[in-house]
Amino acid sequence: MDIVKSNIVKSTAGRDEGDLFFVLDTQEEFLLLADGKRRRVESPKRKKRKHVSFVGESHSVVAEKIRSSEKITNSELRKALAACTGSGNQDQEGL
């Protein structure tokens, strides 16, 4: 499946291997990725398509905002990715 804007992808190479990201934009063989935490909306990660794997399409409000080029916040990205993985606040696990 071709990776398009607003898809959720998983990094398969680099320091961020295994992390989930939203695709904010596509540029031929590159993707602009953000997760709202380490990679913020203001400075997305530029990564080659071959270094990510497709996880799924998101139908969340955040994905709709990305598709329509509306302004999104980092907290919206974090919450949408947490909902995708099924985990709540990862800092409080085990309490």
Phi, psi and omega in degrees: 000140180283136180275127181235173179307136178082000174289160174256130181232161178242131179289134180248359180209151177099186181296331182268018182305129179094350181277149177264144181218154167269142174274115180273330180197161178237142179221093181047257182267001181248154175237147173257118188243147176212146176239355178084354181244279179282325177245107187270164181301324183293331181221076182292156179280131176264116186224143178291146181303324184291347181261014176225158174237146182289131177257311179175171175269141177253137177247023181282171177299322180297316180298320177297319179295320179296315181298324182267009178059031174280163179288133177237157179253161179295323180294326177296318178298314181300314181296319180293320178291323177295321178293325179294319182277348179082008179255145177277237178274113185291338181290338185257010177294140178087001180271000000 
